[in-house]
């Protein structure tokens, strides 16, 4: 693939990834199936799978979770595994769905916290490896830390794993971009105590 052609595909799939990431499935499906804005289900007003679950039950919650995962996984996996785009060229494609979800133009720039789409992106980047590490860390940490701190600490754990396996610079840069967006979206909750307060 020549340089100009490669640049064109990178631009196309970055745009596709951003638009897919920006689709607020939770808000649209909530309005369609329960006639309400799922962002009202919790004070954080987050347009994500957790509030879809709270507002409409597990069925809609799971559907939204899968769709949010896929909008991160599909564009990255397609360009990585089917088109053979890798290295730094994959970086904007990897970050586009996370940015689209977090700053969705469909919601006036006030998108979700981008956790499910993060799992999707790391599936596209590393197959089962990244999501497995993140999933195990989150499963453990959520028992001891407040949710936002579990997310941040889990991502730091993923960084340590990537460094230990001598991951290429492109993966480390993808982590930096992904971490920055997650930290920004969770910034309000990071003012709370790090540890869960047991009753």
MARSELO-963934 format. One record per residue (C-alpha): residue in three letters; x, y, z. Coordinates in steps of 0.5 Angstrom, whole numbers, plus 500, padded with zeros to 3 digits. Layout:
ALAXYZ
...
***
This chain:
UNK500500500
UNK503507498
UNK504513502
UNK498517500
UNK493511499
UNK495509506
UNK494516509
UNK487516506
UNK485509509
UNK488512516
UNK483518515
UNK477514513
UNK477509518
UNK479515523
UNK473518521
UNK469512521
UNK471510528
UNK470517531
UNK463517528
UNK461510531
UNK464512537
UNK460518538
UNK453514537
UNK450514543
UNK446508543
UNK444508551
UNK440515550
UNK437513543
UNK435506545
UNK433508552
UNK428513548
UNK426508543
UNK424502548
UNK423506555
UNK421513553
UNK426516557
UNK433519558
UNK437514561
UNK442519563
UNK437521569
UNK438514572
UNK444517576
UNK447523578
UNK453522574
UNK448523568
UNK453519564
UNK450516557
UNK453509558
UNK451502559
UNK451502567
UNK445508567
UNK442504561
UNK442498566
UNK439502572
UNK434505568
UNK431499564
UNK434493566
UNK439488565
UNK437487558
UNK438494555
UNK444494559
UNK447488556
UNK445491549
UNK448497550
UNK454494553
UNK455490547
UNK454495542
UNK459500545
UNK464495546
UNK463493538
UNK464501536
UNK471500539
UNK473493537
UNK470493529
UNK474499526
UNK480498530
UNK480490529
UNK478491521
UNK484496520
UNK489492524
UNK488485522
UNK484485515
UNK488491512
UNK494490516
UNK495497518
UNK499497525
UNK504501528
UNK504509529
UNK499509523
UNK494505527
UNK494510533
UNK489515530
UNK484509528
UNK485507535
UNK483513539
UNK478515535
UNK472511537
UNK474513545
UNK474520543
UNK468520539
UNK464516545
UNK467521550
UNK466527546
UNK460525542
UNK457531537
UNK450528538
UNK450530545
UNK453536545
UNK460534546
UNK458531553
UNK459523551
UNK460517556
UNK466515560
UNK468511555
UNK470504559
UNK466499554
UNK469502548
UNK476502551
UNK475494552
UNK473494544
UNK479498542
UNK484494546
UNK481488543
UNK482491536
UNK489492538
UNK491486542
UNK486481541
UNK484478548
UNK490480551
UNK489487553
UNK481486555
UNK483480559
UNK488484563
UNK484490564
UNK478485566
UNK481482571
UNK484488574
UNK477491574
UNK474485577
UNK479485583
UNK480493584
UNK472495584
UNK471491590
UNK476495594
UNK476502590
UNK471507588
UNK469506581
UNK473512578
UNK479510582
UNK478502580
UNK478505572
UNK485509573
UNK488504577
UNK486498572
UNK489502566
UNK496504570
UNK496496571
UNK495495564
UNK501500563
UNK505496567
UNK503490563
UNK505493557
UNK512495559
UNK513488562
UNK512485555
UNK516490552
UNK510493548
UNK511497541
UNK511505542
UNK505505538
UNK501501544
UNK504505549
UNK502512545
UNK495509545
UNK495507552
UNK497515553
UNK491517549
UNK486513552
UNK488514559
UNK488521558
UNK481521556
UNK479516561
UNK482521567
UNK478527564
UNK472523563
UNK472521571
UNK476527573
UNK470529578
UNK469522581
UNK477522582
UNK476528588
UNK472522592
UNK476518597
UNK480512593
UNK478507597
UNK471504598
UNK468506605
UNK465500608
UNK458501612
***
